[in-house]
Amino acid sequence: MTQRVLGERELNRALLARQMLLERASLSIPKALERMGGLQAQYAPSMYVGLSSRIDGFERGALTRALERRSVAQGTLMRSTIHLVSARDYWPLALAVERPRRDWWLKANRDGLGARDMSSAARRLRARLAGGTLRRGEIEQLIGKAQAAGIGHWLHIVRAPPSGTWERRRADLYALAEDWLGPPEVDHDDAVDHAVRRYLGGFGPATLAEIANWAGAPSAVMAPALERLRLRSFASEDGDELVDLPRAPLPDPQTAAPVRLLGTWDASLLVHARRANVLPERFRERVFHVRMPQSVTTFLVDGAVAGTWRFEDGRVTFDPFEPLDRTTLRALDEEGERMAALHA
């Protein structure tokens, strides 16, 4: 049977729908995070910005309360970067990428530290963290600065509020994940299956390589899940096989896409989602650049990045990459007012 071929615009609208960027969703914060496959959180305000563009009626204080109540958590997960995820998603996502994260760190660290060094440091830190929290400086004093840089790959720790929130943006207070969220109740295969479902639910349809790129794991780690799960299959215009969840949305490619504002490092712009062309290649270096410590805040027009925005002096200003029509400018002003209210 000939596979259905999905074009760039179909993939673009599928990603936008799943990321709640076609229409804001009336969901709780944990449910929204599960639907979108988590939210990158290196810069704490980006969590609030990302959710405000996706959840209808989002209020800034609601996310801080969710962190305090432990219905959501921040931890080093996919691609060894900080993510905000639901409490239910933390352990499956953490265990799915545990071994690849350790392997990557052992190759990348320049201090000559091996697995035994890190395991020993993890045992010492676990004993001190049990039932409590420690600041980054305290962890460095206990196990050493070099070990502290990679300890999250050997010991599952989360960032404990009030650190890592809008009000206190530096995420430097840590707790054991098992103390904060309870012990894991999932095995490795189920964890990998869960991670694949979350990726496809938030970014699919996709190739195996794209799933692995998002996870920060070799394709060989993620591939068995594609055999275990019930998935549907498509073809891309360049002939690659795309897999997807059976009932995930595939909107009409002509579906109108509203103006939306995104925070820094929004995952819909990263390389694993390149096929959907939310970030046109001609603009990529204006958003991600090796000389910048983080990406810039961007806005979408018709499902693609069309410029940047910033909040200053109580209002949001825009820097379009190309001229925009009046209708789009009015829509930008409306979204800008919403974002200014978030910052107020």
Disulfide bonds with the S-S distance in Angstrom:
none
